[in-house]
Amino acid sequence: MKYYNLKIERRFPKEDKVLGHANGEFVPNGKAYFDRMGKGEIIEDAPLFDYFYLKSYGSKEDWEWRLQDIHGFIGVGSIITGYYISDDFKVLLENFKIAPKYHFYETRLLYKGKKLKYWIFQFPINPLKNINFKESEFVLPNEDKIFDFHSDEEYLFFYRKEYRETKRELRGVKECLNDHFDIAKTTNNDIVVSEQLKNAIEEAMLQGFIFSELDYKVIANE
């Protein structure tokens, strides 16, 4: 299974504009809910979050110039780990294997005077649990030595100690996922998607996705 790096399309030099992202400042009690999400909590009894709107650091008249199937967060809600996604993308994602843990929250997006169904895709939560460290390989800058670990705890202990003492960061050169996930996060802080999911997004003509080749190996555990 081949994997690609996924990023949100954010800048548009030809139009001289930037993308608006989801702001939840008008969601009742939104900040309290979003802070809990930011700490990795899944809120099973969350209400319908009504409403978000698009905002950017650009001119206000440009905030709604472009609507995508995937946005980030800004302002209230920016603490959320995840994406703000369209109903079309959510329906597509549910046909693929998403690395645990994750959750969808229904919202409304006020866009050009109309309220649209959009979702908070809270993802990823505890992503290191989805990495098979025994089968993965890591390196430090300017060293040829390959490091491997037996668990996420062992990896984190070494990573934090090394960075604290030398400011050098471990980088995965081969990352093995625990299963054939179609979307997951690597220790290199990349969101990676399978070729099958990439193709499905492109065939559905969903907007706002940038896919690129990885400069390291990501493999699914056999």
C-alpha positions in Angstrom: 0.0 0.0 0.0 1.5 3.3 -1.0 1.0 6.4 1.1 1.0 10.2 0.4 1.4 13.2 2.5 -1.8 15.2 2.9 -1.9 19.0 3.4 -4.7 21.6 3.2 -4.5 24.0 0.2 -4.1 27.3 2.0 -2.5 29.9 -0.3 -3.4 31.1 -3.7 -0.8 33.5 -5.1 -2.7 34.1 -8.4 -5.7 35.3 -6.5 -3.6 37.1 -3.9 -5.8 35.7 -1.2 -5.6 33.3 1.7 -8.0 30.6 2.8 -10.5 31.2 5.5 -10.7 28.7 8.4 -13.5 27.7 10.8 -14.1 30.0 13.8 -16.5 28.8 16.4 -16.9 31.9 18.5 -20.7 31.9 18.1 -21.1 28.3 19.2 -22.9 28.2 22.6 -20.4 27.1 25.2 -18.1 26.3 22.3 -14.8 27.2 24.0 -15.5 24.8 26.8 -16.2 21.9 24.4 -13.3 22.7 22.1 -10.8 22.9 25.0 -11.8 19.4 26.0 -11.3 18.2 22.4 -7.9 19.9 22.4 -6.9 17.8 25.4 -7.8 14.6 23.4 -11.2 13.9 25.0 -13.9 12.4 22.8 -17.3 14.1 23.8 -19.9 11.5 23.1 -22.9 13.6 24.1 -21.8 16.8 22.3 -24.6 19.0 20.9 -24.9 20.2 17.3 -22.4 23.0 17.1 -24.3 25.9 15.5 -22.6 27.8 14.1 -19.1 28.3 12.7 -18.0 30.8 10.0 -14.9 31.3 7.9 -12.3 33.8 8.9 -8.7 34.5 7.9 -5.9 36.9 8.7 -6.7 38.7 5.4 -9.3 41.3 4.6 -12.8 40.6 6.0 -14.4 40.9 2.5 -12.2 37.9 1.4 -13.1 35.5 4.3 -15.7 33.7 2.2 -14.0 33.9 -1.2 -13.4 30.1 -1.2 -15.2 27.1 0.3 -13.4 23.8 0.4 -14.2 20.3 1.6 -11.4 20.7 4.2 -10.4 23.7 6.3 -8.4 24.2 9.5 -9.5 26.1 12.6 -8.9 29.7 13.7 -9.8 31.7 16.8 -12.2 29.9 19.1 -11.7 26.2 18.3 -8.1 26.6 17.0 -7.1 24.3 19.9 -8.9 21.4 18.2 -6.6 18.7 16.7 -8.2 17.8 13.4 -10.0 19.3 10.4 -13.2 21.1 9.5 -14.8 19.0 6.7 -17.8 18.9 4.4 -20.5 16.4 4.6 -19.3 14.9 1.3 -15.8 14.3 2.7 -17.2 12.8 5.9 -19.3 10.3 3.9 -16.3 9.4 1.8 -14.0 8.9 4.8 -16.5 6.5 6.4 -15.9 4.1 3.6 -12.2 3.9 4.5 -10.2 2.7 7.5 -9.4 5.7 9.8 -6.6 5.1 12.3 -8.0 5.3 15.9 -8.9 7.3 17.8 -11.1 9.8 16.0 -14.6 11.3 16.2 -17.0 13.4 14.1 -19.1 16.2 15.5 -21.9 17.7 13.4 -21.9 21.5 13.0 -23.4 24.2 10.9 -21.3 26.6 8.8 -22.7 30.0 8.0 -21.4 30.7 4.5 -22.7 33.5 2.4 -25.9 33.7 4.4 -26.8 30.0 4.3 -26.1 27.3 6.9 -24.3 24.2 5.6 -23.7 20.9 7.3 -20.0 20.6 8.1 -18.2 18.4 10.6 -15.4 18.6 13.1 -13.2 15.6 12.3 -11.3 15.2 15.6 -8.2 13.4 14.4 -5.7 12.0 15.3 -6.0 11.1 19.0 -3.0 9.2 20.5 -1.5 8.6 17.1 1.7 6.9 18.5 -0.5 4.0 19.5 -0.9 3.2 15.8 2.8 2.9 15.1 4.6 -0.5 15.3 7.9 0.8 16.8 9.6 -2.6 16.7 9.3 -2.6 12.9 10.0 1.1 12.4 13.4 2.8 12.0 14.6 6.3 13.1 17.7 8.4 12.7 19.2 11.5 14.3 20.5 14.4 12.2 24.1 13.8 10.8 24.2 10.2 12.1 24.0 7.0 10.2 22.9 4.9 13.2 19.4 3.4 13.0 17.4 3.5 16.1 14.4 1.3 16.8 12.2 1.0 19.9 9.9 -1.5 21.5 7.1 0.8 22.4 5.8 4.4 22.1 6.9 5.0 25.7 10.5 4.0 24.9 10.4 6.2 21.8 9.1 9.2 23.7 11.6 8.8 26.5 14.5 8.8 24.1 13.0 11.6 21.9 12.4 14.0 24.8 15.8 13.3 26.4 17.7 13.7 23.2 15.9 16.9 22.3 16.3 18.4 25.8 20.0 17.7 25.8 21.0 18.4 22.1 17.9 19.9 20.4 18.2 17.2 17.8 14.9 15.5 16.7 14.5 11.9 15.8 13.1 11.4 12.3 11.4 8.3 11.1 12.9 6.8 7.9 10.7 3.7 8.0 7.3 3.9 9.8 5.2 0.8 10.2 1.5 1.3 10.9 -0.3 -1.3 13.0 -2.9 -1.9 10.4 -3.8 -1.1 6.8 -5.1 2.4 7.7 -6.1 4.7 4.9 -5.4 7.8 6.9 -3.0 8.1 9.9 -0.3 10.3 11.4 3.4 9.4 11.5 5.9 10.4 14.1 7.2 13.0 11.5 4.0 14.9 12.1 2.6 14.1 8.7 -0.9 13.1 7.9 -0.6 10.3 5.4 -3.3 8.8 3.2 -3.4 5.6 1.2 -3.3 5.8 -2.6 -6.9 4.4 -2.6 -8.2 7.3 -0.4 -6.2 9.8 -2.4 -7.7 8.5 -5.7 -11.2 8.5 -4.2 -10.9 12.2 -3.1 -9.6 13.2 -6.5 -12.4 11.2 -8.3 -15.0 12.8 -6.1 -13.5 16.2 -7.1 -13.3 17.3 -3.5 -11.6 20.6 -3.0 -8.7 21.8 -0.8 -6.3 18.8 -0.8 -2.7 18.8 -1.7 -1.0 15.4 -2.0 2.8 14.9 -2.2 5.3 12.1 -2.2 6.9 11.1 1.0 10.7 11.2 1.5 10.6 8.2 3.9 8.8 4.8 3.9 5.4 4.3 5.4 4.2 0.7 5.4 1.2 -1.2 6.8 1.8 -4.1 9.1 1.3 -7.4 7.4 
